[in-house]
Amino acid sequence: MEIDELVIYDCPVCEGAALLEEEGNSYYVTCMECGCHSVNVNFKSEDQRLDAAKRTVDLWNRGKVIKMEPGE
Ligand SMILES: [Zn+2]
């Protein structure tokens, strides 16, 4: 399985399209509509890269998202 094969559900808050983002040595999922996001999952090596992406996508898909606070 490749990272781009992961199924990412629509945003559980606003049903907007969600995107997997890479930031440094971590991945997170963010909503392009309302800006809420999953937690960052770090990886330390290429071996852990796919696992980290899977974990953050899984959290997102189960509705474990952090909502943007006003003014943030
Ligand atoms: Zn959203």
N, CA, C, O and the ligand as a Tripos MOL2 file, in Angstrom:
@<TRIPOS>MOLECULE
protein
  289   287    73     0     0
PROTEIN
NO_CHARGES

@<TRIPOS>ATOM
      1 N           0.8320   -1.2020    0.0000 N.3       1 MET1
      2 CA          0.0000    0.0000    0.0000 C.3       1 MET1
      3 C           0.8690    1.2560    0.0000 C.2       1 MET1
      4 O           1.9060    1.3120    0.6610 O.2       1 MET1
      5 N           0.4320    2.2430   -0.7410 N.am      2 GLU2
      6 CA          1.1430    3.5200   -0.8010 C.3       2 GLU2
      7 C           0.3450    4.5840   -0.0570 C.2       2 GLU2
      8 O          -0.8580    4.4510    0.1660 O.2       2 GLU2
      9 N           1.0540    5.6370    0.3150 N.am      3 ILE3
     10 CA          0.4010    6.7150    1.0510 C.3       3 ILE3
     11 C          -0.7400    7.3190    0.2360 C.2       3 ILE3
     12 O          -1.7820    7.6610    0.7940 O.2       3 ILE3
     13 N          -0.5570    7.4520   -1.0590 N.am      4 ASP4
     14 CA         -1.6210    8.0840   -1.8520 C.3       4 ASP4
     15 C          -2.8020    7.1590   -2.1070 C.2       4 ASP4
     16 O          -3.7680    7.5510   -2.7610 O.2       4 ASP4
     17 N          -2.7310    5.9300   -1.5920 N.am      5 GLU5
     18 CA         -3.8770    5.0200   -1.6820 C.3       5 GLU5
     19 C          -4.7460    5.0770   -0.4340 C.2       5 GLU5
     20 O          -5.8190    4.4750   -0.3990 O.2       5 GLU5
     21 N          -4.2980    5.7910    0.5810 N.am      6 LEU6
     22 CA         -5.0770    5.8720    1.8120 C.3       6 LEU6
     23 C          -6.4050    6.5720    1.5460 C.2       6 LEU6
     24 O          -6.4730    7.5540    0.8070 O.2       6 LEU6
     25 N          -7.4520    6.0440    2.1620 N.am      7 VAL7
     26 CA         -8.7720    6.6460    2.0110 C.3       7 VAL7
     27 C          -8.9830    7.6420    3.1490 C.2       7 VAL7
     28 O          -8.9710    7.2730    4.3230 O.2       7 VAL7
     29 N          -9.1730    8.8900    2.7900 N.am      8 ILE8
     30 CA         -9.3900    9.9430    3.7770 C.3       8 ILE8
     31 C         -10.8370   10.4070    3.6650 C.2       8 ILE8
     32 O         -11.2790   10.8640    2.6110 O.2       8 ILE8
     33 N         -11.5640   10.2820    4.7690 N.am      9 TYR9
     34 CA        -12.9740   10.6850    4.7480 C.3       9 TYR9
     35 C         -13.0860   12.1990    4.6760 C.2       9 TYR9
     36 O         -12.1410   12.9300    4.9730 O.2       9 TYR9
     37 N         -14.2710   12.6470    4.2730 N.am     10 ASP10
     38 CA        -14.5360   14.0800    4.3110 C.3      10 ASP10
     39 C         -14.5280   14.5610    5.7550 C.2      10 ASP10
     40 O         -14.6650   13.7690    6.6880 O.2      10 ASP10
     41 N         -14.3670   15.8520    5.9240 N.am     11 CYS11
     42 CA        -14.2850   16.4610    7.2530 C.3      11 CYS11
     43 C         -15.5030   16.1070    8.1050 C.2      11 CYS11
     44 O         -16.6380   16.2670    7.6580 O.2      11 CYS11
     45 N         -15.2740   15.6260    9.3320 N.am     12 PRO12
     46 CA        -16.4050   15.2800   10.2010 C.3      12 PRO12
     47 C         -17.1110   16.5210   10.7590 C.2      12 PRO12
     48 O         -18.2110   16.4150   11.3020 O.2      12 PRO12
     49 N         -16.4990   17.6670   10.6290 N.am     13 VAL13
     50 CA        -17.1030   18.9060   11.1420 C.3      13 VAL13
     51 C         -17.9760   19.5660   10.0710 C.2      13 VAL13
     52 O         -19.1270   19.9120   10.3330 O.2      13 VAL13
     53 N         -17.4290   19.7370    8.8740 N.am     14 CYS14
     54 CA        -18.1620   20.4970    7.8440 C.3      14 CYS14
     55 C         -18.3650   19.7040    6.5550 C.2      14 CYS14
     56 O         -18.9820   20.2040    5.6140 O.2      14 CYS14
     57 N         -17.8520   18.4730    6.5010 N.am     15 GLU15
     58 CA        -17.9560   17.6200    5.3170 C.3      15 GLU15
     59 C         -17.1910   18.1700    4.1170 C.2      15 GLU15
     60 O         -17.4780   17.8310    2.9690 O.2      15 GLU15
     61 N         -16.2190   19.0200    4.4020 N.am     16 GLY16
     62 CA        -15.3590   19.5230    3.3280 C.3      16 GLY16
     63 C         -14.3140   18.4850    2.9490 C.2      16 GLY16
     64 O         -14.1560   17.4660    3.6220 O.2      16 GLY16
     65 N         -13.6080   18.7570    1.8670 N.am     17 ALA17
     66 CA        -12.5630   17.8490    1.4040 C.3      17 ALA17
     67 C         -11.3510   17.9230    2.3280 C.2      17 ALA17
     68 O         -10.9400   19.0050    2.7500 O.2      17 ALA17
     69 N         -10.7920   16.7660    2.6330 N.am     18 ALA18
     70 CA         -9.6440   16.7030    3.5360 C.3      18 ALA18
     71 C          -8.4010   16.3010    2.7650 C.2      18 ALA18
     72 O          -8.4710   15.6420    1.7280 O.2      18 ALA18
     73 N          -7.2640   16.7150    3.2990 N.am     19 LEU19
     74 CA         -5.9910   16.5220    2.6160 C.3      19 LEU19
     75 C          -4.9540   16.0330    3.6170 C.2      19 LEU19
     76 O          -4.8790   16.5310    4.7410 O.2      19 LEU19
     77 N          -4.1600   15.0590    3.2040 N.am     20 LEU20
     78 CA         -3.0360   14.6090    4.0320 C.3      20 LEU20
     79 C          -1.8370   15.5210    3.7610 C.2      20 LEU20
     80 O          -1.4210   15.6910    2.6150 O.2      20 LEU20
     81 N          -1.2990   16.0930    4.8100 N.am     21 GLU21
     82 CA         -0.1800   17.0200    4.6690 C.3      21 GLU21
     83 C           1.0610   16.4580    5.3490 C.2      21 GLU21
     84 O           0.9700   15.8170    6.3970 O.2      21 GLU21
     85 N           2.2130   16.7010    4.7470 N.am     22 GLU22
     86 CA          3.4780   16.3300    5.3610 C.3      22 GLU22
     87 C           4.1160   17.5980    5.9060 C.2      22 GLU22
     88 O           4.1940   18.6150    5.2160 O.2      22 GLU22
     89 N           4.5680   17.5260    7.1410 N.am     23 GLU23
     90 CA          5.1880   18.6970    7.7550 C.3      23 GLU23
     91 C           6.4270   18.2250    8.5090 C.2      23 GLU23
     92 O           6.3170   17.5460    9.5290 O.2      23 GLU23
     93 N           7.5950   18.5830    8.0080 N.am     24 GLY24
     94 CA          8.8090   18.0910    8.6260 C.3      24 GLY24
     95 C           8.8010   16.5710    8.5910 C.2      24 GLY24
     96 O           8.6230   15.9700    7.5310 O.2      24 GLY24
     97 N           8.9960   15.9470    9.7570 N.am     25 ASN25
     98 CA          8.9370   14.4910    9.8360 C.3      25 ASN25
     99 C           7.6250   14.0250   10.4310 C.2      25 ASN25
    100 O           7.6030   13.1460   11.2920 O.2      25 ASN25
    101 N           6.5380   14.6090    9.9750 N.am     26 SER26
    102 CA          5.2460   14.1820   10.4860 C.3      26 SER26
    103 C           4.1700   14.3560    9.4230 C.2      26 SER26
    104 O           4.3390   15.0550    8.4250 O.2      26 SER26
    105 N           3.0650   13.6870    9.6900 N.am     27 TYR27
    106 CA          1.8930   13.8300    8.8320 C.3      27 TYR27
    107 C           0.7130   14.2810    9.6730 C.2      27 TYR27
    108 O           0.6360   13.9910   10.8670 O.2      27 TYR27
    109 N          -0.1940   14.9870    9.0410 N.am     28 TYR28
    110 CA         -1.4860   15.2850    9.6380 C.3      28 TYR28
    111 C          -2.4910   15.4410    8.5100 C.2      28 TYR28
    112 O          -2.1290   15.6420    7.3500 O.2      28 TYR28
    113 N          -3.7640   15.3420    8.8780 N.am     29 VAL29
    114 CA         -4.8290   15.5450    7.9040 C.3      29 VAL29
    115 C          -5.4960   16.8710    8.2320 C.2      29 VAL29
    116 O          -5.7670   17.1620    9.3970 O.2      29 VAL29
    117 N          -5.7560   17.6630    7.2200 N.am     30 THR30
    118 CA         -6.4330   18.9350    7.4540 C.3      30 THR30
    119 C          -7.5940   19.0950    6.4870 C.2      30 THR30
    120 O          -7.5860   18.5740    5.3720 O.2      30 THR30
    121 N          -8.5960   19.8370    6.9550 N.am     31 CYS31
    122 CA         -9.7540   20.1440    6.1210 C.3      31 CYS31
    123 C          -9.4700   21.4170    5.3500 C.2      31 CYS31
    124 O          -9.0280   22.4120    5.9250 O.2      31 CYS31
    125 N          -9.7210   21.3910    4.0590 N.am     32 MET32
    126 CA         -9.4490   22.5700    3.2420 C.3      32 MET32
    127 C         -10.5460   23.6200    3.3950 C.2      32 MET32
    128 O         -10.3830   24.7620    2.9660 O.2      32 MET32
    129 N         -11.6600   23.2310    4.0060 N.am     33 GLU33
    130 CA        -12.7780   24.1680    4.1490 C.3      33 GLU33
    131 C         -12.7180   24.9290    5.4690 C.2      33 GLU33
    132 O         -12.6970   26.1600    5.4840 O.2      33 GLU33
    133 N         -12.6900   24.1860    6.5830 N.am     34 CYS34
    134 CA        -12.7900   24.8530    7.8850 C.3      34 CYS34
    135 C         -11.4640   24.8840    8.6450 C.2      34 CYS34
    136 O         -11.3650   25.5460    9.6780 O.2      34 CYS34
    137 N         -10.4650   24.1920    8.1590 N.am     35 GLY35
    138 CA         -9.1450   24.2770    8.7820 C.3      35 GLY35
    139 C          -8.9430   23.3870    9.9940 C.2      35 GLY35
    140 O          -7.8700   23.4180   10.5960 O.2      35 GLY35
    141 N          -9.9470   22.5850   10.3770 N.am     36 CYS36
    142 CA         -9.6980   21.6740   11.4900 C.3      36 CYS36
    143 C          -8.7280   20.5870   11.0160 C.2      36 CYS36
    144 O          -8.5710   20.3650    9.8150 O.2      36 CYS36
    145 N          -8.0920   19.9260   11.9550 N.am     37 HIS37
    146 CA         -7.0260   19.0030   11.5670 C.3      37 HIS37
    147 C          -6.8950   17.8800   12.5760 C.2      37 HIS37
    148 O          -7.3780   17.9700   13.7050 O.2      37 HIS37
    149 N          -6.2330   16.8260   12.1460 N.am     38 SER38
    150 CA         -5.9120   15.7310   13.0600 C.3      38 SER38
    151 C          -4.6160   16.0750   13.7900 C.2      38 SER38
    152 O          -3.9730   17.0810   13.4890 O.2      38 SER38
    153 N          -4.2390   15.2370   14.7480 N.am     39 VAL39
    154 CA         -2.9420   15.4340   15.3980 C.3      39 VAL39
    155 C          -1.8290   15.1130   14.3940 C.2      39 VAL39
    156 O          -2.0400   14.3760   13.4300 O.2      39 VAL39
    157 N          -0.6480   15.6770   14.6360 N.am     40 ASN40
    158 CA          0.5320   15.3110   13.8600 C.3      40 ASN40
    159 C           1.0470   13.9670   14.3620 C.2      40 ASN40
    160 O           1.1450   13.7480   15.5700 O.2      40 ASN40
    161 N           1.3710   13.0790   13.4470 N.am     41 VAL41
    162 CA          2.0090   11.8110   13.8100 C.3      41 VAL41
    163 C           3.4080   11.8240   13.2230 C.2      41 VAL41
    164 O           3.5840   11.9210   12.0080 O.2      41 VAL41
    165 N           4.3920   11.7260   14.0870 N.am     42 ASN42
    166 CA          5.7860   11.7960   13.6650 C.3      42 ASN42
    167 C           6.3050   10.4620   13.1560 C.2      42 ASN42
    168 O           5.8560    9.3950   13.5750 O.2      42 ASN42
    169 N           7.2460   10.5500   12.2560 N.am     43 PHE43
    170 CA          7.9850    9.3400   11.8650 C.3      43 PHE43
    171 C           9.4690    9.6670   11.9200 C.2      43 PHE43
    172 O           9.8860   10.7970   11.6650 O.2      43 PHE43
    173 N          10.2590    8.6480   12.2600 N.am     44 LYS44
    174 CA         11.6940    8.8600   12.4360 C.3      44 LYS44
    175 C          12.5220    8.3080   11.2930 C.2      44 LYS44
    176 O          13.7060    8.6180   11.1660 O.2      44 LYS44
    177 N          11.8950    7.4900   10.4620 N.am     45 SER45
    178 CA         12.6280    6.9050    9.3470 C.3      45 SER45
    179 C          11.6560    6.6460    8.2110 C.2      45 SER45
    180 O          10.4390    6.7200    8.3860 O.2      45 SER45
    181 N          12.2080    6.3410    7.0470 N.am     46 GLU46
    182 CA         11.3600    6.0510    5.8900 C.3      46 GLU46
    183 C          10.4510    4.8570    6.1520 C.2      46 GLU46
    184 O           9.3380    4.7870    5.6320 O.2      46 GLU46
    185 N          10.9390    3.9150    6.9680 N.am     47 ASP47
    186 CA         10.1380    2.7320    7.3000 C.3      47 ASP47
    187 C           8.8570    3.1080    8.0260 C.2      47 ASP47
    188 O           7.8210    2.4620    7.8680 O.2      47 ASP47
    189 N           8.9480    4.1610    8.8240 N.am     48 GLN48
    190 CA          7.7980    4.5550    9.6440 C.3      48 GLN48
    191 C           6.8650    5.5330    8.9280 C.2      48 GLN48
    192 O           5.7910    5.8610    9.4340 O.2      48 GLN48
    193 N           7.2760    5.9880    7.7650 N.am     49 ARG49
    194 CA          6.5230    7.0270    7.0610 C.3      49 ARG49
    195 C           5.0790    6.6000    6.7640 C.2      49 ARG49
    196 O           4.1340    7.3150    7.0980 O.2      49 ARG49
    197 N           4.9180    5.4430    6.1430 N.am     50 LEU50
    198 CA          3.5810    4.9810    5.7850 C.3      50 LEU50
    199 C           2.7450    4.7320    7.0350 C.2      50 LEU50
    200 O           1.5560    5.0480    7.0690 O.2      50 LEU50
    201 N           3.3670    4.1710    8.0480 N.am     51 ASP51
    202 CA          2.6570    3.8900    9.2930 C.3      51 ASP51
    203 C           2.1340    5.1810    9.9320 C.2      51 ASP51
    204 O           1.0070    5.2270   10.4260 O.2      51 ASP51
    205 N           2.9530    6.2090    9.9140 N.am     52 ALA52
    206 CA          2.5430    7.4980   10.4840 C.3      52 ALA52
    207 C           1.3680    8.0730    9.6960 C.2      52 ALA52
    208 O           0.4120    8.5830   10.2810 O.2      52 ALA52
    209 N           1.4410    7.9910    8.3870 N.am     53 ALA53
    210 CA          0.3510    8.4950    7.5540 C.3      53 ALA53
    211 C          -0.9300    7.7230    7.8270 C.2      53 ALA53
    212 O          -2.0060    8.3110    7.9380 O.2      53 ALA53
    213 N          -0.8100    6.4000    7.9350 N.am     54 LYS54
    214 CA         -1.9810    5.5600    8.2220 C.3      54 LYS54
    215 C          -2.6050    5.9410    9.5510 C.2      54 LYS54
    216 O          -3.8270    6.0370    9.6640 O.2      54 LYS54
    217 N          -1.7630    6.1590   10.5650 N.am     55 ARG55
    218 CA         -2.2730    6.4560   11.9040 C.3      55 ARG55
    219 C          -3.0300    7.7690   11.9470 C.2      55 ARG55
    220 O          -4.0960    7.8480   12.5580 O.2      55 ARG55
    221 N          -2.4910    8.8110   11.3040 N.am     56 THR56
    222 CA         -3.1910   10.0830   11.3740 C.3      56 THR56
    223 C          -4.4680   10.0510   10.5440 C.2      56 THR56
    224 O          -5.4680   10.6640   10.9180 O.2      56 THR56
    225 N          -4.4400    9.3370    9.4160 N.am     57 VAL57
    226 CA         -5.6510    9.1930    8.6090 C.3      57 VAL57
    227 C          -6.7090    8.4120    9.3850 C.2      57 VAL57
    228 O          -7.8940    8.7440    9.3380 O.2      57 VAL57
    229 N          -6.2750    7.3750   10.0990 N.am     58 ASP58
    230 CA         -7.2170    6.5620   10.8780 C.3      58 ASP58
    231 C          -7.8780    7.4050   11.9760 C.2      58 ASP58
    232 O          -9.0850    7.3050   12.1970 O.2      58 ASP58
    233 N          -7.0860    8.2280   12.6560 N.am     59 LEU59
    234 CA         -7.6400    9.1030   13.6960 C.3      59 LEU59
    235 C          -8.6550   10.0800   13.0980 C.2      59 LEU59
    236 O          -9.7400   10.2910   13.6410 O.2      59 LEU59
    237 N          -8.2730   10.6570   11.9820 N.am     60 TRP60
    238 CA         -9.1680   11.5940   11.2850 C.3      60 TRP60
    239 C         -10.4700   10.8860   10.9010 C.2      60 TRP60
    240 O         -11.5600   11.4070   11.1390 O.2      60 TRP60
    241 N         -10.3510    9.7130   10.3140 N.am     61 ASN61
    242 CA        -11.5300    8.9940    9.8360 C.3      61 ASN61
    243 C         -12.4580    8.5960   10.9730 C.2      61 ASN61
    244 O         -13.6530    8.3920   10.7600 O.2      61 ASN61
    245 N         -11.9080    8.4860   12.1930 N.am     62 ARG62
    246 CA        -12.7430    8.1560   13.3440 C.3      62 ARG62
    247 C         -13.2500    9.4170   14.0550 C.2      62 ARG62
    248 O         -13.8350    9.3360   15.1350 O.2      62 ARG62
    249 N         -13.0230   10.5590   13.4480 N.am     63 GLY63
    250 CA        -13.5740   11.8010   13.9810 C.3      63 GLY63
    251 C         -12.7390   12.4550   15.0590 C.2      63 GLY63
    252 O         -13.2070   13.3670   15.7410 O.2      63 GLY63
    253 N         -11.4970   11.9960   15.2220 N.am     64 LYS64
    254 CA        -10.6270   12.5970   16.2370 C.3      64 LYS64
    255 C          -9.9240   13.8080   15.6090 C.2      64 LYS64
    256 O          -8.7690   13.7280   15.1880 O.2      64 LYS64
    257 N         -10.6440   14.9160   15.5590 N.am     65 VAL65
    258 CA        -10.0990   16.1130   14.9220 C.3      65 VAL65
    259 C         -10.0350   17.2620   15.9210 C.2      65 VAL65
    260 O         -10.7750   17.3160   16.9030 O.2      65 VAL65
    261 N          -9.1290   18.1650   15.6290 N.am     66 ILE66
    262 CA         -8.9540   19.3610   16.4470 C.3      66 ILE66
    263 C          -9.5670   20.5220   15.6750 C.2      66 ILE66
    264 O          -9.1360   20.8470   14.5690 O.2      66 ILE66
    265 N         -10.5700   21.1350   16.2700 N.am     67 LYS67
    266 CA        -11.2370   22.2350   15.5790 C.3      67 LYS67
    267 C         -10.4320   23.5150   15.7280 C.2      67 LYS67
    268 O          -9.8140   23.7690   16.7620 O.2      67 LYS67
    269 N         -10.4550   24.2960   14.6930 N.am     68 MET68
    270 CA         -9.8050   25.5980   14.7440 C.3      68 MET68
    271 C         -10.5680   26.4940   15.7010 C.2      68 MET68
    272 O         -11.7940   26.5850   15.6480 O.2      68 MET68
    273 N          -9.8240   27.1520   16.5780 N.am     69 GLU69
    274 CA        -10.4570   28.1140   17.4800 C.3      69 GLU69
    275 C         -10.4470   29.4880   16.8120 C.2      69 GLU69
    276 O          -9.5190   29.8100   16.0700 O.2      69 GLU69
    277 N         -11.4570   30.2870   17.0680 N.am     70 PRO70
    278 CA        -11.4520   31.6430   16.4910 C.3      70 PRO70
    279 C         -10.2050   32.3970   16.9220 C.2      70 PRO70
    280 O          -9.8220   32.3670   18.0910 O.2      70 PRO70
    281 N          -9.5820   33.0640   15.9830 N.am     71 GLY71
    282 CA         -8.4060   33.8540   16.2910 C.3      71 GLY71
    283 C          -7.1140   33.0710   16.2370 C.2      71 GLY71
    284 O          -6.0370   33.6450   16.3970 O.2      71 GLY71
    285 N          -7.1980   31.7820   16.0180 N.am     72 GLU72
    286 CA         -5.9780   30.9820   15.9760 C.3      72 GLU72
    287 C          -5.2420   31.1690   14.6510 C.2      72 GLU72
    288 O          -4.1880   30.5680   14.4410 O.2      72 GLU72
    289 ZN        -14.0530   21.0210    7.7870 Zn       73 ZN73
@<TRIPOS>BOND
     1     1     2 1
     2     2     3 1
     3     3     4 2
     4     3     5 am
     5     5     6 1
     6     6     7 1
     7     7     8 2
     8     7     9 am
     9     9    10 1
    10    10    11 1
    11    11    12 2
    12    11    13 am
    13    13    14 1
    14    14    15 1
    15    15    16 2
    16    15    17 am
    17    17    18 1
    18    18    19 1
    19    19    20 2
    20    19    21 am
    21    21    22 1
    22    22    23 1
    23    23    24 2
    24    23    25 am
    25    25    26 1
    26    26    27 1
    27    27    28 2
    28    27    29 am
    29    29    30 1
    30    30    31 1
    31    31    32 2
    32    31    33 am
    33    33    34 1
    34    34    35 1
    35    35    36 2
    36    35    37 am
    37    37    38 1
    38    38    39 1
    39    39    40 2
    40    39    41 am
    41    41    42 1
    42    42    43 1
    43    43    44 2
    44    43    45 am
    45    45    46 1
    46    46    47 1
    47    47    48 2
    48    47    49 am
    49    49    50 1
    50    50    51 1
    51    51    52 2
    52    51    53 am
    53    53    54 1
    54    54    55 1
    55    55    56 2
    56    55    57 am
    57    57    58 1
    58    58    59 1
    59    59    60 2
    60    59    61 am
    61    61    62 1
    62    62    63 1
    63    63    64 2
    64    63    65 am
    65    65    66 1
    66    66    67 1
    67    67    68 2
    68    67    69 am
    69    69    70 1
    70    70    71 1
    71    71    72 2
    72    71    73 am
    73    73    74 1
    74    74    75 1
    75    75    76 2
    76    75    77 am
    77    77    78 1
    78    78    79 1
    79    79    80 2
    80    79    81 am
    81    81    82 1
    82    82    83 1
    83    83    84 2
    84    83    85 am
    85    85    86 1
    86    86    87 1
    87    87    88 2
    88    87    89 am
    89    89    90 1
    90    90    91 1
    91    91    92 2
    92    91    93 am
    93    93    94 1
    94    94    95 1
    95    95    96 2
    96    95    97 am
    97    97    98 1
    98    98    99 1
    99    99   100 2
   100    99   101 am
   101   101   102 1
   102   102   103 1
   103   103   104 2
   104   103   105 am
   105   105   106 1
   106   106   107 1
   107   107   108 2
   108   107   109 am
   109   109   110 1
   110   110   111 1
   111   111   112 2
   112   111   113 am
   113   113   114 1
   114   114   115 1
   115   115   116 2
   116   115   117 am
   117   117   118 1
   118   118   119 1
   119   119   120 2
   120   119   121 am
   121   121   122 1
   122   122   123 1
   123   123   124 2
   124   123   125 am
   125   125   126 1
   126   126   127 1
   127   127   128 2
   128   127   129 am
   129   129   130 1
   130   130   131 1
   131   131   132 2
   132   131   133 am
   133   133   134 1
   134   134   135 1
   135   135   136 2
   136   135   137 am
   137   137   138 1
   138   138   139 1
   139   139   140 2
   140   139   141 am
   141   141   142 1
   142   142   143 1
   143   143   144 2
   144   143   145 am
   145   145   146 1
   146   146   147 1
   147   147   148 2
   148   147   149 am
   149   149   150 1
   150   150   151 1
   151   151   152 2
   152   151   153 am
   153   153   154 1
   154   154   155 1
   155   155   156 2
   156   155   157 am
   157   157   158 1
   158   158   159 1
   159   159   160 2
   160   159   161 am
   161   161   162 1
   162   162   163 1
   163   163   164 2
   164   163   165 am
   165   165   166 1
   166   166   167 1
   167   167   168 2
   168   167   169 am
   169   169   170 1
   170   170   171 1
   171   171   172 2
   172   171   173 am
   173   173   174 1
   174   174   175 1
   175   175   176 2
   176   175   177 am
   177   177   178 1
   178   178   179 1
   179   179   180 2
   180   179   181 am
   181   181   182 1
   182   182   183 1
   183   183   184 2
   184   183   185 am
   185   185   186 1
   186   186   187 1
   187   187   188 2
   188   187   189 am
   189   189   190 1
   190   190   191 1
   191   191   192 2
   192   191   193 am
   193   193   194 1
   194   194   195 1
   195   195   196 2
   196   195   197 am
   197   197   198 1
   198   198   199 1
   199   199   200 2
   200   199   201 am
   201   201   202 1
   202   202   203 1
   203   203   204 2
   204   203   205 am
   205   205   206 1
   206   206   207 1
   207   207   208 2
   208   207   209 am
   209   209   210 1
   210   210   211 1
   211   211   212 2
   212   211   213 am
   213   213   214 1
   214   214   215 1
   215   215   216 2
   216   215   217 am
   217   217   218 1
   218   218   219 1
   219   219   220 2
   220   219   221 am
   221   221   222 1
   222   222   223 1
   223   223   224 2
   224   223   225 am
   225   225   226 1
   226   226   227 1
   227   227   228 2
   228   227   229 am
   229   229   230 1
   230   230   231 1
   231   231   232 2
   232   231   233 am
   233   233   234 1
   234   234   235 1
   235   235   236 2
   236   235   237 am
   237   237   238 1
   238   238   239 1
   239   239   240 2
   240   239   241 am
   241   241   242 1
   242   242   243 1
   243   243   244 2
   244   243   245 am
   245   245   246 1
   246   246   247 1
   247   247   248 2
   248   247   249 am
   249   249   250 1
   250   250   251 1
   251   251   252 2
   252   251   253 am
   253   253   254 1
   254   254   255 1
   255   255   256 2
   256   255   257 am
   257   257   258 1
   258   258   259 1
   259   259   260 2
   260   259   261 am
   261   261   262 1
   262   262   263 1
   263   263   264 2
   264   263   265 am
   265   265   266 1
   266   266   267 1
   267   267   268 2
   268   267   269 am
   269   269   270 1
   270   270   271 1
   271   271   272 2
   272   271   273 am
   273   273   274 1
   274   274   275 1
   275   275   276 2
   276   275   277 am
   277   277   278 1
   278   278   279 1
   279   279   280 2
   280   279   281 am
   281   281   282 1
   282   282   283 1
   283   283   284 2
   284   283   285 am
   285   285   286 1
   286   286   287 1
   287   287   288 2
@<TRIPOS>SUBSTRUCTURE
     1 MET1         2 RESIDUE 1 A MET
     2 GLU2         6 RESIDUE 1 A GLU
     3 ILE3        10 RESIDUE 1 A ILE
     4 ASP4        14 RESIDUE 1 A ASP
     5 GLU5        18 RESIDUE 1 A GLU
     6 LEU6        22 RESIDUE 1 A LEU
     7 VAL7        26 RESIDUE 1 A VAL
     8 ILE8        30 RESIDUE 1 A ILE
     9 TYR9        34 RESIDUE 1 A TYR
    10 ASP10       38 RESIDUE 1 A ASP
    11 CYS11       42 RESIDUE 1 A CYS
    12 PRO12       46 RESIDUE 1 A PRO
    13 VAL13       50 RESIDUE 1 A VAL
    14 CYS14       54 RESIDUE 1 A CYS
    15 GLU15       58 RESIDUE 1 A GLU
    16 GLY16       62 RESIDUE 1 A GLY
    17 ALA17       66 RESIDUE 1 A ALA
    18 ALA18       70 RESIDUE 1 A ALA
    19 LEU19       74 RESIDUE 1 A LEU
    20 LEU20       78 RESIDUE 1 A LEU
    21 GLU21       82 RESIDUE 1 A GLU
    22 GLU22       86 RESIDUE 1 A GLU
    23 GLU23       90 RESIDUE 1 A GLU
    24 GLY24       94 RESIDUE 1 A GLY
    25 ASN25       98 RESIDUE 1 A ASN
    26 SER26      102 RESIDUE 1 A SER
    27 TYR27      106 RESIDUE 1 A TYR
    28 TYR28      110 RESIDUE 1 A TYR
    29 VAL29      114 RESIDUE 1 A VAL
    30 THR30      118 RESIDUE 1 A THR
    31 CYS31      122 RESIDUE 1 A CYS
    32 MET32      126 RESIDUE 1 A MET
    33 GLU33      130 RESIDUE 1 A GLU
    34 CYS34      134 RESIDUE 1 A CYS
    35 GLY35      138 RESIDUE 1 A GLY
    36 CYS36      142 RESIDUE 1 A CYS
    37 HIS37      146 RESIDUE 1 A HIS
    38 SER38      150 RESIDUE 1 A SER
    39 VAL39      154 RESIDUE 1 A VAL
    40 ASN40      158 RESIDUE 1 A ASN
    41 VAL41      162 RESIDUE 1 A VAL
    42 ASN42      166 RESIDUE 1 A ASN
    43 PHE43      170 RESIDUE 1 A PHE
    44 LYS44      174 RESIDUE 1 A LYS
    45 SER45      178 RESIDUE 1 A SER
    46 GLU46      182 RESIDUE 1 A GLU
    47 ASP47      186 RESIDUE 1 A ASP
    48 GLN48      190 RESIDUE 1 A GLN
    49 ARG49      194 RESIDUE 1 A ARG
    50 LEU50      198 RESIDUE 1 A LEU
    51 ASP51      202 RESIDUE 1 A ASP
    52 ALA52      206 RESIDUE 1 A ALA
    53 ALA53      210 RESIDUE 1 A ALA
    54 LYS54      214 RESIDUE 1 A LYS
    55 ARG55      218 RESIDUE 1 A ARG
    56 THR56      222 RESIDUE 1 A THR
    57 VAL57      226 RESIDUE 1 A VAL
    58 ASP58      230 RESIDUE 1 A ASP
    59 LEU59      234 RESIDUE 1 A LEU
    60 TRP60      238 RESIDUE 1 A TRP
    61 ASN61      242 RESIDUE 1 A ASN
    62 ARG62      246 RESIDUE 1 A ARG
    63 GLY63      250 RESIDUE 1 A GLY
    64 LYS64      254 RESIDUE 1 A LYS
    65 VAL65      258 RESIDUE 1 A VAL
    66 ILE66      262 RESIDUE 1 A ILE
    67 LYS67      266 RESIDUE 1 A LYS
    68 MET68      270 RESIDUE 1 A MET
    69 GLU69      274 RESIDUE 1 A GLU
    70 PRO70      278 RESIDUE 1 A PRO
    71 GLY71      282 RESIDUE 1 A GLY
    72 GLU72      286 RESIDUE 1 A GLU
    73 ZN73       289 GROUP 0 **** ****
